[in-house]
Structures are given as structure tokens and as C-alpha cells.
Amino acid sequence: MTDTKVTKNDDSTVTIEGEIAAEHLEKHRPAALRKLGQEVSIDGFRKGHVPEDMLMKHVGEYAVLEEMANRALSEQYPSLLIENKIDAIGRPDVSVTKLAAGNPLGFKITTAVTPKIDLADYKSIAKEVAAKNPILEATVDDAEVTTFIDDLLTQRAKAAGPDAPKEELTDEIAKSFGPFESADAMHEKVKEGMSLDKKREAQEKRRLAILEALVEKTPFPVPAIIIDAELGKLMMQFKMDLERMGVKPAEYFTKLGKTEEQLAADMRPDAEKRARIQLILNEVALTEQIFPSKAEIEKEVEHIFENHEPHDGHSEADERERATIYITTVLTNEKVLRFLEGSSSEA
């Protein structure tokens, strides 16, 4: 590594510019060739067994240099953060400024850093908000249950065809819906489930109110990189939801009369709020030292991978790393929210 320049920007980001020595870049050539060899198909050769000279003719020197650069930067990035005491968050924006055989690799990395957050009195805020949003015992009357079961019977009749009459709930029909011994047992189980749903809805409403109050009373600049990352997640989820409903995103945008970029602009305020909430939760977790145990994280990760096949282009190790990060965030958030709710219930 040669001279490195670190610039702190006003938007809670840091820019790192520098070079990686040519000899250090060159040591990544064998691994780069192996990876590209696994991706290239040439008649007469199995993937991963293409002679180097033929591979180079097929992909070109620059493709090899790019893969070498990616590997060198991935290796050096953690050290750069440690050496320069940079508390990075999110995925960095990495660009190569100079790349040529036998020369140093020039790079520019911009990464978001944890913004300075002066937390409001989150315990008092949670307590005040919870007092206005109590979770009462959820009651479900028999008429609600009867209506729900009646809807189930109607849906089943429609699924059976236009000539199928709607049935009355009997013990035998109740057994066909699940592990119910009788119609009365199904009625009670449905009532119990509806009660739990109402309680969960009340809890989610209270949590959201607490978080919105914390956002309102905890102003700080959110790095654009973090907002962009949240926006990307929202757009991806939106498209997945459309596809699950059998709607092609491109067709939806056409019917809506908006471009994907215009819809993303509409979603940006929500993305910023999500980013603010996550950063606040992170800060409360750090302040209170609220984190899941290693055993809790590993248990949930193993649960994900019980029936999981790695996606194309991703190794199982890569996907486990991503899953571990995701699970750690989810479990930490849940523990912090429970802490806030616990604080809110204190006398």
C-alpha cells in the first residue's frame, strides 16, 4: 500500500483514495484466472480446465485485471478501515481510478460512517408513547369468528367450481380444515388465533408510535449511501410482491404512468425514515449493550440453511455471511424494541 488520502465529508461519509502496489495486485492473478475459468465455457474443455492461453484469448487481459482489482480491494478494505479508525456502515461505493498491467492499482472508496447521534431520552419517550397506546386484552366475539369461518366455507365452495354449494360447518368439515376434533374445537382455535392477531397488531402499532417519536426527537444527518441502500431494498421488495401477484414490474410501471425512477423518488422519504430508525436502534443497542448471543444467532442461521440451496454465483460461505448479518440485525432490533417496551412499562 502506498500513500492513502482520507477525506471526511459533510454528509457522514469518508472518501479513501490511494494505490495498491503492482506486486500486491499481481499476487491475485492465479485466483482471478481460476474464477474466470469457472465461468467460461469453451467447446472441448470442462469449466475450470481451460488452458490459460485460451482463457486469455477468450476473456482478455482487462477482465483478468478487473477481477484481480476486485480481490485486492476486498482484501485491503478492512485493513484500511482499521488503520484509519473508520467506523464504516453499509456497502461502500468503490471505483478504480487506474488499472494497467504492471502498474499500481488506483482506487477511490466512499463509505458511510456512523453519524453522530445525540439520542433523545428514549426511555421517557417510550414510556410516554406506550401510555397512549396500551395493549389491552384482545377480545373476539363469536360473531367475528362465525363470519371468518363463513368466509372460509364460501371461498372453498368457489374453489370447487360454480356448481358447488356452500357447506355448513360440521365436525367432519372442521376436520378437513386442519387438526380439529370438532366444529366447536375449530371455532375456539380460530377465536384464539384472531385474538393473537389483534394483540400483535396492537403491539406493532405501539412499536411504530415509539419509533416515530424517537425519529421526530432525534435529528441527525443520514448518509445518502444508507438511504440509497434502503431504497434499493424497498424497490426490490416491491417488485417481488408484484411478481408474486403475477404482475410484471415493467407492465405495472406503464399502467401506473410512472417510470421506475419516479416511483423510487416517491419511496425515498420512506427509505430515509427506515434508515433513521435502524441507526437509532443501533445506537440504543450500543448504549445499553443489547445484543443477541452467538448461540442465538447461529441457531437462526442454521434454521435458514436447513432447506436452503445457494443462489447462482454465490458460495454457501458468502450466503452464510449475509444471513448472519441479517439475523444479527433482526435479533438485535427485536431485543431493543422489547427493551423500549419494558422501559415504557416501568412505574
N, C-alpha and C positions, 0 to 999 in steps of 0.2 A: 504494500500500500504506500502510495506517495502522498504528497500534500493533500489534505482534505479541508474543505471550507464548509463551515456550518453557519447558516443564517437563520435567526429566529424571526419569523414573520408575525404580522399583527393579528392574523386570523387563527391563532393557536396551531400553526403548522411550523415545521422546521424543514429547511432545504439543505441537503448534504450534497456537495459537489466534490468530485475528486477523480482519481485514476487508480486502476489496479495494474500492477506491473505485468509486463508481457509474459514473463516466465510463470507467474502465478496463473494467468489466464490459460497458458498453454497446457498446464497440467490437467485441465478439464477436457482436453481433446479426446482421449480414449473413451470417457464416459459419454461424451456428446455423440461420438460415432456409434457407440453401442445403441444409444437411444434412437437415433435416426435410422439405424439399421433395422430396429424392431418395427419401425413404422413404414418402411419402404417395401413394396412388392415388385420383384423383378423376375420375369419368366426364367425358370430353370434353377432358382435358388429359393430356399426357405427363408422366411423372415428371420433376421438376426444372423444369417450366414452368407450375406452378400459380401464379396471381396471389397476391400476398402477402395481400390481404384475405380471399380464400377459404381460403388456408392457415391463417390465424389463426383463422378460424371453425371449421376442422376440428380443429386440434390444441390451440388455446387458448394464452393468454399464458404460463401457468405452464410448459408444455412447452418453450417457447422460452427462458424464463428458466433452466430446468434445463440445457438444452444450452449456454447461454451460461456458466453457472456451471462446468460440466464443462471447457469450453475455457479459461476464465480460470484455474481451479485447475491444470490440466495445464501451462499456460504458466508460472505462478508457482512451482510446486513446486520445480523445480530451483534457482531463484534463492533460495528460502527455505533450502534445504539449504546452499548455498554461503555465503550471508550469515551463517547461524548456525553454520557449521562442523559440520554434522551428517553423520556417516558412515552414511547410511541403507542398509539392506539389505532386500530383499524388497519386496512391494507394500504401500503404505500403506493404512490404514483412514481414509477421507475422509468427513466428514459436513458438510452445510451447516446452519448454525445460524440463518441469517437470509437470506431471499431475497424481494425485492419490487421491483417496477419503480421505477426512480429512486432506489433506496437502495443503500448499500454491501452487498456480499456477505459475510456472516459465515461463517466456516468453523472446523472443528476437524480436525486431521490427527494421527493417531497412527502413527508408523512405528518399526519395529525398527531398532536401531543395532547395529553390530558390537560384541558383548560383549568385555570384556577377557579375553583368553585367555592364560594363562601356560602356554605349551607345555612339555610334558614333554620329556625328552631323546629326541626322536623317532628320531634316528639309532641310538642304542643299543638302543632298544626294537625297531626294525625288524630290527636285526642279531640280537638275541636270539630274536625270534619266527621269523625265517627259518631259524635253525639248527635249530629244532624242526619246521620244515615245509619240508624240502628238496624241490626239484623234480628228481626223478630222471628218467633216460631212460625214457620211457613204452614199455613193451613190450606187444605184442599178439600172442597166439599164433594159429596157423592155425585152431584150433578156434573161437575167438571170431569170426573172420572168416566161417567156414563157417556158424556159427549165424546171424549177421547176414544173410548172403545168403539163407539158407534162409527166414528170416522175410520177406524181400522177395518171394521167389517164392510164399510162402504167401499174403501179402497180395494179390499180383497175381491169383492164382487165385480168391480170394474176390471180388475186384472184378469179375472176368469172369463170375461167376454161379455158382449152386450145382452145375452140371454140369461145370464146368471143372476138369480135373485139374491138380495142381501139376506144373510142368515141372522138368526137370533143367537145371542151368546148362550151356549150350553157348556156343560162340563167337558164334553168331547171336543168342542170347537176351541175352548180355552186351552186344552192340552195341545192342540195343533199350533198354537201361537208360541209355545215355549214350555218350560218345565213347571207347568201349573197343574195342581191336582184337581182343581175345580174352577168354575166360573167365579166363585167368591174369592178364591185364592188369587186369581188373576186380577180381580178388582182391587184387592188390597195391595198387591205388588205394584200395580200401576199407580195407585194412590201414593204409595211410598216413594216411587220414582219421581212423580210430579212434585212432591213436597221437597225432595232433594234438589230438583232443578230450580225451584223457586228460591231456595236458600242460596244456591250457587249464584243465581242472578243477582240477588241482593248483595252478596259478598263482592261480586265483580263491580257492581255499581259503587259500593263503598270504596273499594280499592282505587277505582278510576277517579273518584272525587278526591281522595287523598293525594294521588299523583298529580292531578291537575292543580291542586292547591300548592303543592311543592314547586311545580314548574312556574306558577304565577309569582311565587315569592322568592325564587332563586334565579335571578337573572345572571347570565354569563354567555360569552360568545361561543357558538358551536362551530367547529371547523367544517368548512364546506365539504371536505372529503368524507366526513362522517355522515353528513346529510345525504350526500350522493349515494353512499353505501346503503343507507336505509331506504332511499328512494328506489334503488335497484331491487331490493328485497320486496318492496310493495308492488312494483311493476311485475316482477316475476310471479308473485303470488296471484296477482290479478289475472295474468294470462293463464296460469294453471287452472284457476277457477273457471274461466271461460271455456277452456278445453274440456274440463270435466263435465260441463253442461253441453258439450257438443258444438260449441261456437268457436270458429276460427278467429283469433285476435284481429287479423287484417280486415276481415269482413265486419267485425264489430266496430272498429275504428271508422270504417267507411259509412256504416249506418248511423253512427253517432255524429258524424260530420266533424270529427276532430282527428288530428294526427296523434301518433303516439307521443310525440314531444309535447303537444299541447296538454294531453292528459297527464303527463308526468309533471308539467308545471302546476296543474291543479292539485296534484298529490303532494307537492313539495312541502306545504305547511304541515301536513300530517307527518311527513318524513322527519321534519325538523323537531316536531313535538316528541316523536318516538325516540329520536336521538337524545333530546334533553332528558327525557325520563330515564333512559338507560344510563346516562352519565351521572345523574343524581343518585340512582340506585347503586351504581358502582362506588360513589363517594360515601354513601351511608354504610355500605358494606366495609369499606376500608376504615372508616371512623370507628365503627362498632366491632370490627374484626369478625364479621359474619360471613363464613364461607362453608361450603359443603366439605365433608371429609373425602379423602381419597377413595375410601371404600364405597361411599355413596355414589361418587362419580363413576367408578369402574363398574358398579352394578348396573347403572342405567346404560352405559355404553355397551356392555355385554348384551343387555336386553335388545338394543337396537340391532346388533350384529347376529342375533340368533338365526334369523332367516334373511340375511342381507347378502346381496351379490354386489361387488364393486362395480361402479359405472365405468364405461369405456374410457380409457385414458387416465384413470385414477387407480393407484395401487391401494390395497387394503390399508397399508400404513398411513397413506395420505388421508383416506376417508376416516380412519380411526382418530387421527389428529383433529380433523374438522368436527367429528362427532363429540370428541372430548371437550373442545372449546364451546360447542353449542350447549352440551349438557351442563357444563360448569356454569355458564351464564344463566340457564333456566333454573337450576337448583339454587344458585345464589340469589336470583331475583325473588324466588318463592320464599326463601328464608328471610330476606329483608322485608318483604311485604308482611309476612307473619309477625316479624319484629315490630313493624309500624302498627299493625293491628293490636298487638299485645300492649304496646305503649299507649295506644289510644284507649284501651280498656282499663288502664290503671286508675286508681282512685285519686 
